Amino acid sequence: MAEIKLGLGLYRHMLTDEYFAFAKQCGCTHLIVHLADYYSNQIVTATNDKVNYGEAKALEGIWEEDSMIALQEKAGQHGLTIYGIENFSPADWYDVLLDGPERARQMEHLKEIICNAGKAGIHSFGYNFSLAGVWGHQKERSCRGGAYGTCFDASRIKVDSPIPKGEIWNMTYAKSDGSAIAPVSSEELWDRLERFLREILPVAEEAGVEMALHPDDPPFEGLRQTPRLVYQPELYQKVIDISSSPSNKLEFCMGSIQEMTHGNIYDAIRQYGGQKRISYIHFRNVKGKVPKYNEVFVDDGDIDMLKALALLEQCGFDGVIVPDHTPEILCGEPWHAGMAFALGYMRSAMQMMERGLMMHVLEEGEGRHE
């Protein structure tokens, strides 16, 4: 029987004893951590429009082997295991994404990061091969009972707003000259991804690390005058077909897949879970599809989460499920309350699974219209 693991995603400023204890108290055994600094607009110091790569590496000292091992040991003191890291810092691979002059040097640094993760016993590394990144989301009290949640409505933003030079993934790495980044075709972006995987996968396989690609969020075919790679669920197969390496895996974001115009989460689980290509899962629910959708409470969206979990069990998935983010509950600690609600739901569903009750849920669900 698949032994699915309950985890929590923690951002860099949350890597403290307090948050580790919270995860353990909610029944988690594993963590997915973000080491990139998303809260600094200027990622590295730029001089004469040229990024000082050495300063970028110094700023990201947490990527070093000793730092990763120490973080893993700190989690272990709370009975937790760091299962995965999510996202490189844009400062570490902007020219890998852009095919720029620093690409070769940055690839060597990425390989070093993956090796260090393996030495620290970190199983998975999530990444999003995108120029525009996660962009355009809004925050509203749009969830049940007026809870504060993330939503997306393309009619309220300029989805074709160009990306300035010196910016990638919504973050600044160099001073802009006022122009936009060079145009790129979908074919060229796929070529960049394939080249990246051909170079990184042998290193990841040797290190015992899975490279897990996140789908596009929001899942538009193009965003900010740039193409997207995985904006429909079937495009994940194109990624898998690039390499048969066991390290070529998927960061399976249920919310993003369901938001896609072709998105059927149950079929996607069968297809990719059946191929044993899912590394870890963002266990998140939504209402609606692009160009307009809301992220909602785990029990209140378009996805039958119990059915999805039963399908994962049926496929033999044994990785980690995390509520990557969730609506905030109106109280003194809105983030903690929202996460505790989601984790409680997930832990209860997992206990049903452990008692052999989830297959009954699946049998009932198969007769419903999807």
N, C-alpha and C positions, 0 to 999 in steps of 0.2 A: 504494500500500500504506500502511496506517495506520502511523504512527510513534509508537508508544506510548512514553512516557517513564518512566524509573525514578526514583523519588523517595524521600525519607525525611521523616517527620514529626518535627519538633523542637519541644519546649516552650520556654517563655520562658527558663528557666534554662539551656537548651542552646544558645542562640544565641551560641556562642563559636567561636573558631578551631579548637579541638580537635574539636568535634562536626562542624563543616563539613568538616574534613579527613577525619574518619571517613566521612562520607557520600560524599565523593569517592573515597576508597580502596575503598569497596564498590561502585563503579561507578555511583553516582547522578549525574544531571545536574540534577535539580530538587529543590526543597524545598517542603513544606507546613509553615508555621510557626504556632505558637500564641502570640499576643501577650497574651492575657488571663492574668491572674495567678490560677491555680487554687489556689495554696498559701497564700493569706492568707484566713483565715476572715472577718475583718472587712474588706470590700472598701473601704469609705470611712468616714470619720468621721461619726457621727450625733450631732446635737445636738438635744435636746428632740424626739426621734423623727422629726426631719426631716433628710433627707440633704442635705449640702452638695454640690450638683452640681459647683460649681467645683473643689472638692477632688478629686472623682472624676476630672475631666478632667486635673487636674495630676498625679494619681497615674499616669494612663494616658498620660503624655507620649510614650510610644513610638508612639502613634497619629498623631502629627503628621507632616506631609509630609516634613520634613527627616529625621526619624528613620527613616521607611520607606525613603527613598532611600538613606540611609547604610547601612541593613541590607542592602538589595539590592546595593549596591556591595561591601560586605564579603563577601557570598556570592559575588559575581563574582570576587573575588580568589582564590577556591578553584575557579573554573571551574563554579560552580553558579548557577542561577537560582531565585529565590523565585517559584514558580508560584502559590501560594495562601496565604491566611491562613484559619485555622479558628477560628471563634467570636468573637463580641463578648464583652466583659466584661459580666457581669450588672449591674454598676454603671452601664453605659452604656445599658441598654435595659429595665430591669425594668418600667417603666411602659408600654413598648410591648407587652410580653407581658401585663401586667395591665390594660391600658387605664386607666391611672391619670392623675393630674393633671399629671405631668411628661412625658406622652407627646410632645406637640408639640416641646418643647425637646430631648428625647432623639432624636427622629427627625431633627432638624436636625443633631445631632452624628453620627448614623449616616451620614447623607448625606455629611458632611465626611470621615468615615473612608473611605468608598468612593471619593470623589474623590481622596483622598490615596493610596490603594492604586493607583488607576489611574495617577497621576502617577509612581509608583515602578515601573511596569511589572509590577504584580502582576495576574495574569490572573483569579483566582478568589477568591471569599470564601465560605467554608463557614459555615453557621449552623444552629442547631437550635431551631425554634420550639416550645418546650416549657416548661411550668411546673415540672414535677418534674425535668426534665433526665435525665442518666444517673445512675441511683440504684439501690442495692441489690446491686451486684456484690460478690462475695467473692473472696478470694485463697487458693488452695490449691496444694499440690503434686499437681495432678490431671492433669498432662500427661505425655507419654511419658518414661519413665525417672525420674519424680518431679520433673520440672521445675515451677517455680512459675508458675502461670497464673491468669487471670481466669475465674471461673465465676459462674453465677447459679442459685439454687435458691429459688423463691418460698416453699417451705415453711419456710425458715429465717429469714424476715424478715416484718415487718408491712407488706404491700404497700399497705394502706389508711392508713398513718400520715399524719396531716394535715400540710400545709405551714404552718409558723408565719408570721404576718405579719412582714415584714421579711426574708424569705428567698425566694430564687428560684434555681432551678438549683443547689440544695444550698449556696448561698452567702448569707451575711448581708450586707445592705446598710443595715439600720437596726435600731434596738433594737425588740425584740418586746414587745407588750403581753400576750402569753400566749394570744392568740386565733389562729385559723387564717385563711388568705386566703379571700376571698369565693368561694363556689361559682361555677362557670362551666359552661355546657353545651358539648357538642361543636360545635354549630352556631355558638355565639358565638366559640369559639376559632378555628374556620375563618374566621369573619368578620374576626377580628383579623389572621390571616395574610394574607387577601386585601387588607385595607386597607394592611398593611405593604408588600406587594409592589406594589400600585398606586402607592405613593409612592416606593419605593426603586428600582424597576426602570428608570424613565426616567433617573434619575441614574446608575445602574450602566451602562446602555447607552451613555450619553454618555461615561462614563469608560473604557469598554472592559473592564468587570469583569463576570464571571458570578457571580450569586448562586446558591449551591449548597446546597440543603436536605438535611440529614442525616435519615435515618429515625429513628423512636423506638427507643431502646435503654435498657432492655429493651423489646421490642415488645409491650406490653400495651395493650388497649383503654383501660384507665384505670389510673392509678398515683397513689398518695398522694391519693386523692379528687379527682383532676383528669383530664380527658379527654386523649387522645393523638391526634395527627393522622395519622401514617403508621406504623401498626402492622401493616398488611398491604401486600404489594407493589403491589396494584392501586390503592391510595390515592395513590401517587406520580402517577398519571394525573390525579387531581383537582387536584394542585398545578400540573401542566403546563397544564391547561386553564384555569387562572386567567388566564394571559397568554401570548400567542404571542411575547413579547419574546425575542430570542436570549440575553438575560441571565438568563432564567428557567430554571435548570438544576438538576441533582441532584448532591449529594454521595453517591455510590453506595457504601454500606458493605455489602460482600458478606456479612460475618458477620451483621450485623443483619438483612438481608433473608432469609438462610437460616434464621435463628432464628425467623422468623415462622411461625405455624401454617399459612399458605397459601404459605409461601416456597418457590419454585423458582427458584434463581438463574439457571438457563439461560433460562427463559422471560422473566425480568425483564430480562436483558441484551438479548435479542432485542427486547422491547417498547420499552425506553427507549434502548438503543443504536441501535436502528433509527430512532428519532425524532431522533437526534443531541442528546439531552438530558442526557447524562452529562458533568459537568464534570471531576471527578477521582474516583479510586476508592480505597477502603480494601480492599486485597487481603489479606483475612483469612479464615481457615478456622475452623470450629466443629464440634462434635458435639452433636446434640440440638436441641430447640426449646423455646420457652417452654412451661411454666414452669420448665424445668430444662435447662441447656446448659453446655458448657465451651468456652472459646476454646483452640485447640490449635495445634500447629505447622502451618505452611502446607501440608505434605505429608501430614497425618495426620488430616484431618477428613472431613466429609460431602460437601464440594465437590471435584469433579475440577477442580483449579485450572488444569491445562493446557487442558482443554476450555473452561473459562470464558475463558481468555486467547485461545484460538482464535476463540471467538464474538465477543469484543471486536474482534479484528482483522477478522473478517468484516463487522462493523457499521461499520467505518471509524473506530473510536475512536482519537483521537490525543492524548489527555490524559495525565495522570500517574497512575501506580499507586504507592501507598505501603503498607508494612506499618504500619498506624496504631499497633498494639501487637502484641506477640507473647510467647509464654512466655519466661521467663528461664532461661538455661542455667546449671547449677551450676558456677561457676568464680569467679575473682577479679573479673571484670567481667560480671555476668550480663545486664545490659541490652544491652551491646555485642555479646556473643556471640549472644544471641537474635536481635538485628537483623541481624547479619552472616549468620547462617544463612538467615533469610528473604530477605534481599537477594540472597544467592548463588543461592538457588533461583530467584528471580524473574529475575535476570540470565541464568541459564542458559536458562530458558524463553524469554526474549526473543531470545536468540541462535538458538534453534531456529526461532523465528518469522522472524527475519531471513534464515534459510537456506531458508525455504519449507517447513518441516517441520510447522508447526502445523495446516495444513489436513488432513494425514493423521491427526493426533490427533483432529480433529473428526469426520472420516469414521468412524473406529473408534468414537468415543464415541456417535455417533447411533444405533448399533445396540444400545446398552445400556439397561437399565431405569433411568429417572430417578426 
